[in-house]
Amino acid sequence: VYKRQLYLRTQLSERYAYTTCNRMLSAVRKVLHNCFVQGLMTSDDYMRTKSTLTNVKGTKQLTGRRVSPEEIEALLSYSSNNPAIDARNRALVMVMYSCALRRSEVANLQLEDVDLDRLTVRVVGAKGNKTQDMFISARVASYIQDWIKHRGTEPAAIILGIKITRELTSALSDRGVSKVLATMATKAGVNKFSSHDLRRSGITTVLENKGVGVAQTYARHSDAKTTLAYNRSINIEKDLTEASELF
């Protein structure tokens, strides 16, 4: 049994990414545990085989990219010749970027969650249902205010769909948010990016300027390691070089 488990681990590690391999190994360990509990294998066999099924170490490849400040400005400068759509799109981009929102969070954002007097946006997190007030700048508030002029002040989701006839519809879905951003990128001549890339970009900007402590709170992460994994700074090599010169 020991040799079979060792062979299994070797084969999985060679065929799959380490994350996938570890999920499979975890499933096998659960099966072995159930076999032991049901008396189908001795404690010695269980401990021996389990010890061969330890997780495979590896480094997860970074996904996504940073949307640069220049690209953000290009998105904001793009005009569709429809003032309402342009106002909504600019508010969407800036709220997602400046508050590091997931697409589900911005889709669920309600008008009552935005306080332009206090310059805050209340975010109900997609993970853990955590609620946190995010501060926004006067510039971001101005984009939101411009959109509200077209949207109106009726209680509902703040980011709404708009028909060709310029009639406002219901809240944009998660997929609708991604579709709007993809269209903006194409029309504005910006390289393709995902909705989550805006979140990555906002977190990276805070990491560069305020450090991991502030960035962790800003990103609404419970673990700083998760925040660091969002870093897509174009200055990483430069920063590491300067750090080496401290010694």
SVG drawing of the C-alpha trace seen along z (x, -y; Angstrom):
<svg xmlns="http://www.w3.org/2000/svg" viewBox="-37 -67 62 71">
<polyline fill="none" stroke="black" stroke-width="0.4" points="0.0,0.0 2.8,-2.4 4.5,-2.0 1.1,-2.5 0.5,-5.7 4.0,-7.0 3.5,-6.1 0.1,-7.9 1.6,-11.1 4.4,-11.1 2.1,-10.6 -0.3,-13.3 2.5,-15.8 3.9,-15.2 0.5,-15.4 -1.2,-18.3 -0.6,-21.8 0.3,-21.6 -3.0,-23.2 -5.0,-20.5 -2.7,-17.8 -3.1,-18.9 -6.9,-18.8 -6.7,-15.3 -4.3,-14.2 -6.7,-15.7 -9.5,-13.6 -7.4,-10.5 -6.4,-11.3 -10.1,-11.6 -10.8,-8.2 -8.0,-6.7 -9.3,-8.2 -12.7,-6.7 -11.2,-3.3 -9.3,-3.6 -12.4,-4.7 -14.3,-1.7 -11.6,0.7 -10.6,1.5 -6.9,0.8 -4.6,0.8 -3.3,-2.3 0.2,-1.5 -0.9,-1.2 -3.0,-4.4 -0.2,-6.5 2.4,-5.1 0.3,-5.7 -0.9,-9.1 2.6,-10.3 3.4,-9.7 0.4,-11.8 1.6,-15.2 0.9,-18.2 3.1,-19.1 4.9,-22.4 4.7,-24.9 4.4,-28.5 1.1,-29.8 1.4,-31.7 0.1,-35.2 -3.0,-35.9 -4.6,-39.1 -2.9,-42.4 -2.7,-46.0 -4.8,-48.6 -2.4,-51.5 -3.4,-55.0 -3.0,-56.1 -5.4,-53.4 -7.9,-54.5 -7.8,-58.0 -8.3,-56.6 -11.4,-54.8 -12.7,-58.0 -12.0,-60.0 -13.9,-57.7 -17.3,-59.1 -20.1,-57.0 -22.1,-60.1 -24.6,-59.1 -24.2,-61.3 -26.1,-58.9 -24.1,-55.8 -20.8,-57.8 -21.7,-59.1 -22.7,-55.6 -19.5,-54.0 -17.2,-56.6 -18.9,-56.1 -18.6,-52.3 -14.9,-52.4 -14.0,-54.8 -16.0,-53.2 -14.6,-49.8 -11.1,-51.1 -11.0,-53.4 -12.8,-51.1 -11.3,-47.8 -14.8,-46.3 -15.5,-42.9 -18.0,-42.9 -20.7,-41.3 -20.1,-44.1 -20.6,-46.9 -23.6,-45.1 -25.2,-44.9 -24.3,-48.5 -27.4,-50.4 -27.9,-54.2 -28.4,-54.4 -24.9,-52.9 -23.3,-56.0 -23.0,-59.1 -21.6,-62.0 -21.6,-64.3 -19.4,-62.1 -17.6,-60.8 -18.1,-57.2 -19.4,-54.0 -20.7,-51.2 -19.6,-47.9 -21.2,-44.6 -18.5,-42.1 -19.1,-39.1 -17.0,-37.0 -18.0,-36.6 -20.8,-39.2 -18.5,-41.8 -19.7,-45.4 -17.1,-48.2 -17.3,-51.9 -14.8,-52.9 -13.7,-56.5 -13.8,-58.1 -12.1,-61.3 -14.0,-64.4 -13.1,-63.4 -14.7,-60.0 -17.7,-61.6 -18.1,-64.0 -18.3,-61.1 -21.0,-59.4 -22.9,-62.7 -22.8,-63.2 -24.3,-59.7 -27.0,-60.3 -28.2,-63.4 -29.1,-60.9 -30.1,-58.1 -32.3,-59.9 -32.6,-59.4 -35.0,-56.4 -33.9,-53.8 -32.4,-50.8 -29.1,-49.6 -26.9,-52.5 -25.4,-51.0 -28.3,-50.4 -28.6,-49.1 -29.4,-51.6 -31.3,-50.6 -30.5,-52.0 -33.6,-54.2 -31.8,-55.6 -34.4,-54.1 -33.0,-53.0 -33.5,-49.3 -32.7,-47.1 -29.4,-46.7 -26.5,-45.3 -25.7,-41.7 -22.2,-40.5 -21.9,-39.5 -23.3,-42.9 -20.6,-44.7 -17.9,-42.6 -19.6,-43.3 -19.6,-47.1 -16.0,-47.1 -15.0,-45.0 -16.8,-47.3 -15.2,-50.4 -11.8,-48.8 -12.3,-48.1 -13.7,-51.5 -11.1,-53.4 -8.2,-51.4 -7.2,-49.9 -5.8,-46.3 -8.2,-43.7 -8.7,-43.5 -11.1,-41.7 -13.4,-43.3 -11.2,-41.9 -8.2,-43.6 -9.6,-46.9 -9.7,-45.5 -6.1,-44.3 -5.1,-47.7 -6.6,-49.7 -5.0,-47.4 -1.6,-47.7 -1.8,-51.5 -2.5,-51.4 0.3,-48.9 2.8,-51.1 1.8,-54.2 0.6,-53.1 2.0,-49.7 0.5,-46.3 -1.2,-47.3 -3.4,-49.9 -3.8,-47.9 -5.1,-44.9 -7.9,-47.0 -8.6,-48.7 -8.9,-45.3 -11.1,-43.9 -8.8,-40.9 -8.5,-38.9 -4.9,-37.8 -2.1,-40.1 -0.7,-37.3 -3.8,-37.5 -3.3,-41.3 0.3,-40.8 -0.8,-38.3 -2.7,-41.1 0.4,-43.1 0.9,-43.9 3.3,-46.7 5.4,-47.6 8.1,-48.8 8.7,-45.5 12.1,-44.9 13.1,-48.6 11.9,-48.4 13.8,-45.1 16.9,-46.6 16.6,-49.7 15.9,-47.4 19.2,-45.5 21.1,-48.7 20.0,-49.3 22.5,-46.7"/>
</svg>
